Amino acid sequence: MSRLESAIRRLEAQLACLNRAAGLIADIPGPILELGLGNGRTYDHLRTLMPTRRIIVFEREPMAHPDSMPPPEDLIEGDFRETIPGALMFTRSPAALIHADFGSGDKAATAALASWLAEAVKPLCKTHTLIVSDQPLPILGTTLLPLPQNVLEGRYQMQQMI
Ligand SMILES: C[S@@+](CC[C@H](N)C(=O)[O-])C[C@H]1O[C@@H](n2cnc3c(N)ncnc32)[C@H](O)[C@@H]1O
């Protein structure tokens, strides 16, 4: 598969999983946490899908497209390792949805961050919190959900706190 094809599949997977997530959390109160703003594409999609939901974004280098920049009160700037512990202070309640898209070309660093995040996000979760991620996040107390049709196993992950 070419890199172009791979990038397209990744975006299709994100789109399908986030669309599915919006339906799954419709009756679950709480904010959405976006871990990794990047260009702001998924942030923009989430706010389009769920315009009344608060979306709090965690990002160390906010450089999104200007149209997709969260308001300052919903942007927690800094490395996850500094901002996620104690983030309940900002979110004020556990999340309905955590979308974590933080993978980089550095496989070892990405795996180490995933393993750290799997433990660190637990205080931000409650029963039924949905976690959608680009990396496998081995969060204790969750059950893996089936992926939308046409999303290959391993490309994205959806899990829910029991
Ligand atoms: C793949 S991009 C996210 C793309 C985004 N979902 C979009 O649709 O545009 C990953 C983002 O995660 C951020 N990130 C990665 N590791 C981080 C860390 N340890 N702390 C804070 N932000 C981090 C990067 O700076 C980058 O902006």
The ligand as a MOL file (V3000), in Angstrom:
LIG
                    3D

  0  0  0     0  0            999 V3000
M  V30 BEGIN CTAB
M  V30 COUNTS 27 29 0 0 0
M  V30 BEGIN ATOM
M  V30 1 C -1.3050 13.1090 14.5820 0
M  V30 2 S -1.3810 14.6860 15.2950 0 CHG=1
M  V30 3 C -3.0980 14.8770 15.6290 0
M  V30 4 C -3.8780 15.1350 14.3760 0
M  V30 5 C -5.3060 15.6050 14.6330 0
M  V30 6 N -6.1190 14.5270 15.1520 0
M  V30 7 C -5.9100 16.1550 13.3620 0
M  V30 8 O -6.9170 15.6120 12.8810 0
M  V30 9 O -5.4000 17.1320 12.8280 0 CHG=-1
M  V30 10 C -0.6970 14.3610 16.8810 0
M  V30 11 C -0.6300 15.5770 17.7890 0
M  V30 12 O -0.3420 15.1230 19.1060 0
M  V30 13 C 0.5620 16.0220 19.7040 0
M  V30 14 N 1.3160 15.3000 20.7450 0
M  V30 15 C 2.0330 14.1540 20.5610 0
M  V30 16 N 2.6250 13.7980 21.7240 0
M  V30 17 C 2.2580 14.7330 22.6380 0
M  V30 18 C 2.5480 14.9100 24.0120 0
M  V30 19 N 3.3630 14.0590 24.6800 0
M  V30 20 N 2.0090 15.9580 24.6550 0
M  V30 21 C 1.1950 16.8230 24.0010 0
M  V30 22 N 0.8770 16.7220 22.6860 0
M  V30 23 C 1.4080 15.6820 22.0160 0
M  V30 24 C 1.4590 16.4840 18.5630 0
M  V30 25 O 2.0790 17.7200 18.8830 0
M  V30 26 C 0.4780 16.5550 17.4000 0
M  V30 27 O -0.0500 17.8610 17.2730 0
M  V30 END ATOM
M  V30 BEGIN BOND
M  V30 1 1 1 2
M  V30 2 1 2 3
M  V30 3 1 2 10
M  V30 4 1 3 4
M  V30 5 1 4 5
M  V30 6 1 5 6
M  V30 7 1 5 7
M  V30 8 2 7 8
M  V30 9 1 7 9
M  V30 10 1 10 11
M  V30 11 1 11 12
M  V30 12 1 11 26
M  V30 13 1 12 13
M  V30 14 1 13 14
M  V30 15 1 13 24
M  V30 16 1 14 15
M  V30 17 1 14 23
M  V30 18 2 15 16
M  V30 19 1 16 17
M  V30 20 1 17 18
M  V30 21 2 17 23
M  V30 22 1 18 19
M  V30 23 2 18 20
M  V30 24 1 20 21
M  V30 25 2 21 22
M  V30 26 1 22 23
M  V30 27 1 24 25
M  V30 28 1 24 26
M  V30 29 1 26 27
M  V30 END BOND
M  V30 END CTAB
M  END
